[in-house]
């Protein structure tokens, strides 16, 4: 009787270990996968289905795919934003050159400008100044939008 009890106990322990590995193994993978979702890399191994948790693993793979798409879109948006800011910087230099050139001519006593030339140059300076103001407004709007995005991201749970 004691031998049957010992064999039964050993069998129970072995079966308990095997059964717990079947249950806890996939749960450990699920927990690890969730913890690593924000660090997902295309080179990482794809999550494979594991037994009764197949639906959970399918959802994790789908979530990984959506996160990767979001990261790709975010990089594209940031590249476009950087290019846009570089273009604004270039666009600011052109009218500033005109303003600088015409104002130097108007201020230089060596030039004897007629009243119509002064009016013409003043209108060009005024037009270029308005153009710069519009560019600065666009840039200011971009910075406000970026600031609001950061506030929203910080507000997320």
PAGU-711133 format. One record per residue: residue number from 1; residue in three letters; x negated, y, z of N, C-alpha, C in turn. Coordinates in nm, 2 decimals. Atoms other than C-alpha are relative to their C-alpha. Layout:
NUM  ALA  X  Y  Z  X  Y  Z  X  Y  Z .
...
//
This chain:
1  UNK  -0.08  -0.12  0.00  0.00  0.00  0.00  -0.09  0.13  0.00 .
2  UNK  0.09  -0.11  -0.01  -0.28  0.23  0.09  -0.07  0.03  -0.14 .
3  UNK  0.06  -0.01  0.13  -0.44  0.16  -0.25  0.09  0.06  -0.10 .
4  UNK  -0.10  -0.06  0.09  -0.12  0.24  -0.44  0.01  0.15  0.03 .
5  UNK  -0.02  -0.14  -0.04  -0.09  0.57  -0.24  -0.12  0.08  -0.05 .
6  UNK  0.12  -0.07  0.04  -0.45  0.67  -0.32  0.00  0.01  -0.16 .
7  UNK  -0.01  -0.01  0.14  -0.41  0.58  -0.69  0.11  0.10  -0.04 .
8  UNK  -0.11  -0.10  0.03  -0.08  0.77  -0.70  -0.04  0.14  0.03 .
9  UNK  0.05  -0.14  -0.03  -0.24  1.07  -0.53  -0.10  0.05  -0.10 .
10  UNK  0.10  -0.04  0.10  -0.53  1.07  -0.77  0.07  0.03  -0.14 .
11  UNK  -0.08  -0.02  0.13  -0.29  1.03  -1.07  0.07  0.13  0.01 .
12  UNK  -0.08  -0.12  -0.02  -0.08  1.31  -0.93  -0.10  0.13  -0.01 .
13  UNK  0.10  -0.11  0.01  -0.39  1.54  -0.89  -0.05  0.02  -0.15 .
14  UNK  0.05  -0.01  0.14  -0.52  1.46  -1.24  0.12  0.05  -0.09 .
15  UNK  -0.11  -0.05  0.08  -0.17  1.51  -1.40  0.03  0.15  0.03 .
16  UNK  -0.03  -0.14  -0.04  -0.12  1.83  -1.20  -0.11  0.10  -0.06 .
17  UNK  0.11  -0.09  0.06  -0.46  1.97  -1.33  0.03  0.01  -0.15 .
18  UNK  -0.02  0.00  0.14  -0.38  1.87  -1.69  0.12  0.09  -0.03 .
19  UNK  -0.12  -0.08  0.03  -0.03  2.02  -1.67  -0.02  0.15  0.03 .
20  UNK  0.02  -0.14  -0.03  -0.15  2.34  -1.50  -0.09  0.07  -0.11 .
21  UNK  0.09  -0.05  0.11  -0.42  2.38  -1.77  0.09  0.03  -0.12 .
22  UNK  -0.08  -0.02  0.12  -0.15  2.35  -2.04  0.09  0.13  0.02 .
23  UNK  -0.09  -0.11  -0.03  0.06  2.62  -1.87  -0.09  0.13  0.02 .
24  UNK  0.08  -0.12  -0.04  -0.21  2.86  -1.73  -0.10  0.04  -0.11 .
25  UNK  0.10  -0.03  0.11  -0.45  2.83  -2.03  0.06  0.11  -0.09 .
26  UNK  -0.06  -0.10  0.09  -0.21  3.01  -2.27  0.03  0.13  0.07 .
27  UNK  -0.03  -0.13  -0.08  -0.11  3.26  -2.00  -0.12  0.08  0.02 .
28  UNK  0.12  -0.07  -0.01  -0.47  3.35  -1.95  -0.04  0.07  -0.13 .
29  UNK  0.03  -0.06  0.13  -0.51  3.41  -2.32  0.09  0.11  -0.03 .
30  UNK  -0.10  -0.11  0.02  -0.19  3.62  -2.33  -0.05  0.12  0.09 .
31  UNK  0.04  -0.11  -0.09  -0.31  3.83  -2.03  -0.13  0.07  -0.06 .
32  UNK  0.13  -0.05  0.06  -0.66  3.87  -2.19  0.03  0.08  -0.13 .
33  UNK  -0.03  -0.06  0.13  -0.51  3.96  -2.53  0.07  0.14  0.03 .
34  UNK  -0.07  -0.13  -0.04  -0.28  4.23  -2.37  -0.10  0.10  0.05 .
35  UNK  0.11  -0.09  -0.06  -0.58  4.37  -2.18  -0.09  0.06  -0.11 .
36  UNK  0.09  -0.04  0.11  -0.78  4.39  -2.51  0.07  0.07  -0.12 .
37  UNK  -0.07  -0.06  0.11  -0.51  4.54  -2.73  -0.05  0.13  -0.05 .
38  UNK  0.06  -0.13  0.04  -0.66  4.89  -2.72  -0.14  -0.01  -0.06 .
39  UNK  0.14  0.02  0.06  -1.00  4.75  -2.82  0.00  -0.10  -0.11 .
40  UNK  -0.01  0.10  0.11  -0.87  4.53  -3.10  -0.10  0.04  -0.12 .
41  UNK  0.09  -0.02  0.11  -1.13  4.50  -3.38  0.03  -0.11  -0.10 .
42  UNK  -0.03  0.10  0.11  -1.07  4.33  -3.72  -0.09  -0.12  0.01 .
43  UNK  0.09  0.12  -0.01  -1.37  4.11  -3.65  0.03  -0.09  0.12 .
44  UNK  -0.04  0.09  -0.11  -1.21  3.97  -3.33  0.08  -0.11  -0.06 .
45  UNK  -0.07  0.12  0.04  -1.06  3.63  -3.35  0.15  0.03  0.01 .
46  UNK  -0.14  -0.02  -0.01  -0.69  3.64  -3.43  0.06  -0.09  0.11 .
47  UNK  -0.07  0.08  -0.10  -0.46  3.52  -3.16  0.08  -0.12  -0.06 .
48  UNK  -0.07  0.12  0.06  -0.34  3.16  -3.23  0.11  -0.04  0.08 .
49  UNK  -0.12  0.05  -0.07  -0.01  3.01  -3.14  -0.05  -0.11  0.10 .
50  UNK  0.04  0.10  -0.09  -0.03  2.80  -2.83  0.13  -0.05  0.07 .
51  UNK  -0.12  0.08  -0.06  0.26  2.56  -2.76  0.12  0.08  0.02 .
52  UNK  -0.13  -0.06  -0.03  0.57  2.69  -2.59  -0.01  0.15  0.00 .
53  UNK  0.02  -0.15  0.00  0.43  3.05  -2.60  -0.01  0.06  -0.14 .
54  UNK  0.02  -0.04  0.14  0.44  3.07  -2.98  0.06  0.13  -0.03 .
55  UNK  -0.07  -0.13  0.02  0.69  3.36  -2.98  -0.08  0.12  0.06 .
56  UNK  0.08  -0.11  -0.06  0.48  3.56  -2.74  -0.13  0.03  -0.08 .
57  UNK  0.12  -0.03  0.08  0.17  3.51  -2.95  0.03  0.06  -0.13 .
58  UNK  -0.05  -0.06  0.13  0.36  3.60  -3.27  0.02  0.15  0.03 .
59  UNK  -0.02  -0.14  -0.03  0.46  3.93  -3.10  -0.13  0.07  0.03 .
60  UNK  0.13  -0.07  -0.03  0.11  4.00  -2.98  -0.08  0.02  -0.13 .
61  UNK  0.06  -0.02  0.13  -0.02  3.95  -3.34  0.06  0.12  -0.07 .
62  UNK  -0.08  -0.11  0.07  0.25  4.18  -3.47  -0.04  0.14  0.07 .
63  UNK  0.04  -0.12  -0.07  0.16  4.44  -3.20  -0.15  0.04  -0.04 .
64  UNK  0.14  -0.02  0.04  -0.21  4.41  -3.29  0.00  0.07  -0.14 .
65  UNK  0.00  -0.06  0.14  -0.13  4.48  -3.66  0.05  0.14  0.00 .
66  UNK  -0.05  -0.14  -0.01  0.08  4.79  -3.57  -0.10  0.09  0.06 .
67  UNK  0.11  -0.08  -0.06  -0.20  4.92  -3.35  -0.11  0.03  -0.10 .
68  UNK  0.10  -0.02  0.10  -0.45  4.87  -3.62  0.04  0.10  -0.11 .
69  UNK  -0.05  -0.09  0.10  -0.23  5.05  -3.87  0.01  0.15  0.06 .
70  UNK  -0.01  -0.13  -0.07  -0.18  5.34  -3.62  -0.14  0.06  0.00 .
71  UNK  0.14  -0.05  -0.01  -0.56  5.37  -3.57  -0.05  0.04  -0.14 .
72  UNK  0.04  -0.03  0.14  -0.61  5.37  -3.95  0.06  0.13  -0.04 .
73  UNK  -0.07  -0.13  0.04  -0.35  5.65  -4.00  -0.06  0.11  0.08 .
74  UNK  0.06  -0.10  -0.08  -0.50  5.84  -3.71  -0.14  0.05  -0.06 .
75  UNK  0.13  -0.04  0.06  -0.85  5.83  -3.87  0.02  0.08  -0.13 .
76  UNK  -0.03  -0.07  0.13  -0.70  5.94  -4.21  0.04  0.14  0.03 .
77  UNK  -0.05  -0.14  -0.04  -0.52  6.23  -4.04  -0.11  0.08  0.05 .
78  UNK  0.11  -0.08  -0.05  -0.83  6.34  -3.86  -0.10  0.04  -0.11 .
79  UNK  0.08  -0.04  0.11  -1.03  6.33  -4.18  0.06  0.11  -0.08 .
80  UNK  -0.07  -0.11  0.07  -0.77  6.54  -4.35  0.00  0.13  0.07 .
81  UNK  0.00  -0.12  -0.09  -0.76  6.78  -4.06  -0.14  0.07  -0.01 .
82  UNK  0.14  -0.05  0.01  -1.14  6.82  -4.07  -0.02  0.06  -0.14 .
83  UNK  0.01  -0.06  0.14  -1.13  6.88  -4.45  0.07  0.13  -0.01 .
84  UNK  -0.09  -0.12  0.01  -0.85  7.13  -4.41  -0.07  0.12  0.07 .
85  UNK  0.07  -0.10  -0.08  -1.05  7.32  -4.14  -0.12  0.05  -0.08 .
86  UNK  0.12  -0.04  0.08  -1.36  7.32  -4.37  0.05  0.09  -0.11 .
87  UNK  -0.05  -0.08  0.11  -1.15  7.46  -4.65  0.04  0.14  0.04 .
88  UNK  -0.04  -0.13  -0.06  -1.01  7.74  -4.43  -0.13  0.08  0.02 .
89  UNK  0.13  -0.07  -0.03  -1.37  7.83  -4.33  -0.05  0.05  -0.13 .
90  UNK  0.04  -0.05  0.13  -1.46  7.85  -4.70  0.09  0.11  -0.05 .
91  UNK  -0.10  -0.10  0.05  -1.14  8.04  -4.78  -0.01  0.14  0.07 .
92  UNK  0.02  -0.13  -0.07  -1.22  8.30  -4.51  -0.12  0.08  -0.05 .
93  UNK  0.12  -0.06  0.04  -1.57  8.37  -4.65  0.02  0.09  -0.13 .
94  UNK  -0.02  -0.07  0.13  -1.44  8.48  -5.00  0.06  0.13  0.02 .
95  UNK  -0.06  -0.13  -0.02  -1.21  8.76  -4.89  -0.09  0.09  0.09 .
96  UNK  0.09  -0.08  -0.08  -1.46  8.87  -4.63  -0.11  0.06  -0.08 .
97  UNK  0.10  -0.06  0.09  -1.72  8.92  -4.90  0.05  0.12  -0.08 .
98  UNK  -0.06  -0.11  0.07  -1.48  9.14  -5.09  0.02  0.12  0.09 .
99  UNK  -0.02  -0.10  -0.10  -1.39  9.34  -4.78  -0.14  0.07  0.03 .
100  UNK  0.13  -0.05  -0.04  -1.76  9.38  -4.69  -0.05  0.08  -0.12 .
101  UNK  0.05  -0.07  0.11  -1.86  9.48  -5.04  0.07  0.13  -0.03 .
102  UNK  -0.07  -0.13  0.03  -1.59  9.74  -5.10  -0.01  0.10  0.11 .
103  UNK  0.02  -0.10  -0.11  -1.62  9.89  -4.75  -0.14  0.06  0.00 .
104  UNK  0.14  -0.06  0.01  -2.00  9.93  -4.80  0.00  0.10  -0.11 .
105  UNK  0.00  -0.10  0.11  -1.94  10.11  -5.13  0.07  0.12  0.04 .
106  UNK  -0.07  -0.11  -0.05  -1.68  10.33  -4.97  -0.08  0.08  0.10 .
107  UNK  0.08  -0.06  -0.10  -1.91  10.41  -4.68  -0.13  0.06  -0.04 .
108  UNK  0.13  -0.05  0.05  -2.22  10.48  -4.88  0.02  0.13  -0.07 .
109  UNK  -0.01  -0.14  0.05  -2.27  10.85  -4.94  -0.06  0.02  -0.14 .
110  UNK  0.06  -0.01  0.13  -2.47  10.78  -5.26  0.10  -0.01  -0.11 .
111  UNK  -0.11  0.02  0.10  -2.15  10.68  -5.44  0.10  0.12  0.01 .
112  UNK  -0.09  -0.11  0.01  -1.93  10.96  -5.55  0.13  -0.05  -0.05 .
113  UNK  -0.12  0.07  0.04  -1.59  10.78  -5.55  0.11  0.10  -0.02 .
114  UNK  -0.12  -0.08  0.02  -1.28  10.93  -5.69  0.11  -0.04  0.09 .
115  UNK  -0.11  0.04  -0.09  -0.96  10.93  -5.50  0.07  -0.12  -0.05 .
116  UNK  -0.07  0.12  0.05  -0.81  10.67  -5.73  -0.08  -0.13  0.03 .
117  UNK  0.09  0.12  -0.03  -1.12  10.44  -5.67  0.02  -0.03  0.15 .
118  UNK  -0.02  0.03  -0.15  -1.08  10.48  -5.29  0.13  -0.07  0.02 .
119  UNK  -0.13  0.07  -0.02  -0.71  10.39  -5.31  -0.01  -0.14  -0.05 .
120  UNK  0.01  0.13  0.06  -0.79  10.10  -5.54  -0.08  -0.10  0.10 .
121  UNK  0.09  0.08  -0.09  -1.07  9.97  -5.30  0.08  -0.03  0.13 .
122  UNK  -0.08  0.01  -0.12  -0.85  10.03  -5.00  0.11  -0.11  -0.01 .
123  UNK  -0.10  0.10  0.02  -0.57  9.82  -5.15  -0.06  -0.14  -0.01 .
124  UNK  0.07  0.13  0.01  -0.81  9.54  -5.23  -0.04  -0.05  0.15 .
125  UNK  0.04  0.03  -0.14  -0.94  9.55  -4.87  0.13  -0.04  0.08 .
126  UNK  -0.12  0.03  -0.07  -0.58  9.56  -4.74  0.06  -0.14  -0.04 .
127  UNK  -0.05  0.13  0.05  -0.48  9.26  -4.96  -0.08  -0.11  0.06 .
128  UNK  0.09  0.10  -0.05  -0.78  9.06  -4.85  0.01  -0.02  0.15 .
129  UNK  -0.02  0.01  -0.14  -0.72  9.14  -4.49  0.13  -0.08  0.03 .
130  UNK  -0.13  0.07  -0.01  -0.36  9.02  -4.52  -0.02  -0.15  -0.02 .
131  UNK  0.03  0.13  0.04  -0.49  8.70  -4.68  -0.07  -0.07  0.12 .
132  UNK  0.07  0.06  -0.12  -0.73  8.64  -4.38  0.10  -0.02  0.11 .
133  UNK  -0.10  0.01  -0.11  -0.45  8.71  -4.13  0.09  -0.13  -0.02 .
134  UNK  -0.08  0.12  0.03  -0.24  8.44  -4.30  -0.08  -0.13  0.03 .
135  UNK  0.09  0.12  -0.02  -0.53  8.19  -4.29  -0.01  -0.02  0.15 .
136  UNK  0.01  0.01  -0.14  -0.58  8.26  -3.92  0.13  -0.04  0.07 .
137  UNK  -0.13  0.04  -0.05  -0.21  8.22  -3.85  0.01  -0.15  -0.02 .
138  UNK  0.00  0.14  0.03  -0.23  7.88  -4.02  -0.09  -0.08  0.10 .
139  UNK  0.09  0.07  -0.09  -0.53  7.78  -3.81  0.05  0.00  0.14 .
140  UNK  -0.05  -0.01  -0.13  -0.37  7.90  -3.50  0.12  -0.10  0.02 .
141  UNK  -0.11  0.10  -0.01  -0.06  7.69  -3.57  -0.06  -0.14  0.01 .
142  UNK  0.06  0.13  -0.01  -0.28  7.39  -3.63  -0.05  -0.03  0.14 .
143  UNK  0.05  0.02  -0.13  -0.45  7.44  -3.29  0.12  -0.02  0.10 .
144  UNK  -0.11  0.01  -0.09  -0.11  7.48  -3.12  0.06  -0.14  -0.01 .
145  UNK  -0.05  0.14  0.02  0.01  7.15  -3.28  -0.09  -0.10  0.07 .
146  UNK  0.10  0.10  -0.06  -0.31  6.97  -3.17  0.02  0.01  0.15 .
147  UNK  -0.02  -0.02  -0.14  -0.26  7.11  -2.82  0.13  -0.07  0.05 .
148  UNK  -0.13  0.06  -0.04  0.10  6.99  -2.81  -0.01  -0.15  -0.01 .
149  UNK  0.02  0.15  0.01  -0.01  6.64  -2.93  -0.07  -0.05  0.12 .
150  UNK  0.07  0.04  -0.11  -0.26  6.62  -2.65  0.08  0.00  0.13 .
151  UNK  -0.09  0.00  -0.12  0.00  6.72  -2.39  0.10  -0.12  -0.01 .
152  UNK  -0.09  0.12  0.01  0.24  6.45  -2.53  -0.07  -0.13  0.03 .
153  UNK  0.08  0.12  -0.02  -0.03  6.19  -2.53  -0.02  -0.02  0.15 .
154  UNK  0.02  0.01  -0.15  -0.11  6.27  -2.16  0.12  -0.03  0.07 .
155  UNK  -0.13  0.02  -0.07  0.26  6.26  -2.07  0.05  -0.15  -0.02 .
156  UNK  -0.04  0.14  0.02  0.29  5.90  -2.20  -0.04  -0.08  0.11 .
157  UNK  0.04  0.09  -0.12  0.30  5.63  -1.93  -0.11  -0.09  -0.04 .
//
